Amino acid sequence: MRKKLITICILLFFGTLFFKVQQSLPNTSNSDADGAKSLNKIAIAAVGDSVNSEISMIAGRAPYYLIFDGNGVFLKSIKNPSQSSGRRSSLGVVNLLLKESCQTVIAGNFGGKMQNQLKANKIEYYEHKGIVIKVVQKFIKNRSKNLNDLYPPKGVGCHVDSPLHVNTKEFI
């Protein structure tokens, strides 16, 4: 009886140890491209907190930012803390994007100060109008076609009319 009890305790100990080690191992994806893509969070300036909201025409004063993972899965909605900051709203938005680890942002229009701050922080930006979820789906679909190979950016920060950057009309 005592041997059985000791055997059970040893099995429980090693079983628990095995599961602890397995949980501490990092999750790895089947491909490096999928892993890198999922880390690239996308923020969308929106007039509402729903994925069916319109994209906000003014990036700095958007009421909400909707955060998606690199595969287009909605993660959360964040109320813009800088919405009523006036001319200083761009700094607050860029700080929010950095805090949320977003590498891409989409809005209807970006002011000059915000464009400079996004470029300085290596955050890509795209101007587009429409319903948030439709634009995200189109963006993910077209990005997966590797349009960067056809229209390589000259620097970080992409703008519709800028000759130095990707023409986003080709992406979304």
C-alpha positions in Angstrom: 0.0 0.0 0.0 2.8 2.4 0.9 4.6 1.6 -2.4 1.5 2.5 -4.4 1.1 5.8 -2.5 4.7 6.7 -3.2 4.3 5.8 -6.9 1.2 7.9 -7.2 2.9 10.9 -5.6 5.9 10.6 -7.9 3.7 10.3 -10.9 1.7 13.4 -9.8 5.0 15.3 -9.2 6.4 14.5 -12.6 3.1 15.1 -14.4 2.8 18.5 -12.8 6.4 19.3 -13.6 5.8 18.2 -17.3 2.8 20.5 -17.7 4.6 23.5 -16.1 7.5 23.1 -18.5 5.2 22.7 -21.5 3.2 25.9 -20.5 6.4 27.9 -20.1 7.6 27.1 -23.7 6.8 30.0 -26.1 4.1 29.4 -28.7 5.5 29.1 -32.2 3.7 29.3 -35.4 4.1 26.9 -38.3 5.6 29.6 -40.4 7.6 32.7 -39.6 5.5 34.8 -42.0 2.3 34.0 -40.0 4.0 34.8 -36.8 5.3 38.1 -38.0 2.0 39.0 -39.5 0.1 38.4 -36.3 2.4 40.7 -34.4 1.6 43.6 -36.7 -1.3 45.2 -35.0 -3.5 47.5 -37.0 -5.3 50.5 -35.5 -8.3 52.1 -37.3 -9.6 55.6 -36.4 -13.4 55.2 -36.1 -16.4 57.3 -35.3 -17.9 54.4 -33.1 -16.7 51.5 -31.0 -18.0 48.8 -33.4 -16.3 47.1 -36.3 -19.3 48.3 -38.4 -18.5 52.0 -37.7 -17.3 54.5 -40.3 -13.6 55.3 -40.5 -13.0 58.7 -38.9 -12.0 61.5 -41.3 -9.6 63.1 -38.8 -7.1 60.7 -37.3 -6.1 62.8 -34.2 -9.7 63.6 -33.2 -11.3 60.2 -33.9 -13.6 59.2 -31.1 -12.3 55.6 -31.0 -9.4 53.5 -32.2 -10.3 49.9 -33.1 -7.3 47.5 -32.7 -6.9 44.4 -34.9 -4.2 41.7 -35.0 -2.2 41.2 -38.1 -4.7 38.7 -39.4 -7.6 41.1 -39.1 -9.1 39.7 -35.9 -10.8 42.4 -33.8 -9.0 42.7 -30.4 -10.6 45.8 -28.7 -12.0 49.3 -29.0 -10.2 52.2 -27.2 -11.8 55.6 -26.6 -9.4 58.2 -27.9 -8.0 60.0 -24.8 -6.8 62.9 -27.0 -10.0 63.5 -28.9 -10.6 66.9 -27.3 -6.9 67.9 -27.1 -7.1 70.2 -30.1 -3.9 70.7 -32.0 -1.9 68.4 -29.6 -4.1 65.4 -30.2 -1.6 63.7 -32.6 1.0 63.2 -29.8 -1.6 61.4 -27.6 -2.7 59.2 -30.5 0.8 58.2 -31.4 1.5 57.4 -27.7 -1.6 55.3 -27.7 -0.5 53.4 -30.8 2.9 52.8 -29.3 1.4 51.6 -26.0 -0.8 49.1 -28.0 2.1 48.0 -30.2 0.4 49.0 -33.4 2.6 49.2 -36.5 -0.1 50.3 -38.9 -2.8 52.9 -38.6 -5.7 53.7 -41.0 -7.8 56.9 -40.9 -9.6 59.2 -43.3 -6.9 62.0 -43.1 -3.7 62.6 -41.2 -2.4 66.1 -40.4 1.2 67.1 -41.0 2.3 66.8 -37.4 0.8 63.4 -37.0 2.4 62.2 -40.2 5.8 63.4 -38.9 5.3 61.7 -35.5 4.1 58.4 -37.2 7.2 58.4 -39.4 9.5 59.2 -36.5 8.0 56.2 -34.6 8.1 53.9 -37.7 4.4 53.4 -37.8 2.9 52.9 -41.3 -0.2 55.0 -42.0 -2.8 54.8 -44.7 -5.7 57.1 -45.6 -9.0 55.4 -46.5 -12.7 55.9 -46.2 -15.4 53.3 -45.5 -16.7 50.8 -43.0 -13.9 49.6 -40.6 -14.4 45.9 -41.0 -14.6 46.0 -44.8 -11.4 48.1 -45.0 -9.5 45.8 -42.7 -10.5 42.8 -44.6 -9.5 44.4 -47.9 -6.2 45.6 -46.4 -5.3 42.1 -45.0 -6.2 40.4 -48.3 -4.2 42.8 -50.4 -1.3 42.9 -48.0 -1.1 39.1 -48.2 -0.6 39.4 -52.0 2.8 41.1 -51.2 2.0 44.3 -53.0 5.1 45.7 -51.2 7.1 43.9 -53.8 5.3 45.8 -56.6 5.2 49.2 -54.8 8.1 49.2 -52.3 7.9 52.1 -49.8 10.8 54.5 -49.8 10.4 55.0 -46.1 8.1 54.3 -43.2 4.7 56.1 -43.3 2.6 55.5 -46.3 0.3 58.2 -47.7 -2.1 58.3 -50.6 -0.7 61.3 -52.5 3.0 61.1 -51.5 5.3 60.2 -54.3 7.9 58.9 -51.8 5.6 56.3 -50.4 3.2 53.5 -51.4 0.1 54.6 -53.2 -2.4 53.1 -50.8 -5.1 53.1 -53.4 -3.3 50.0 -54.7 -3.6 48.3 -51.2 -7.1 49.0 -50.2 
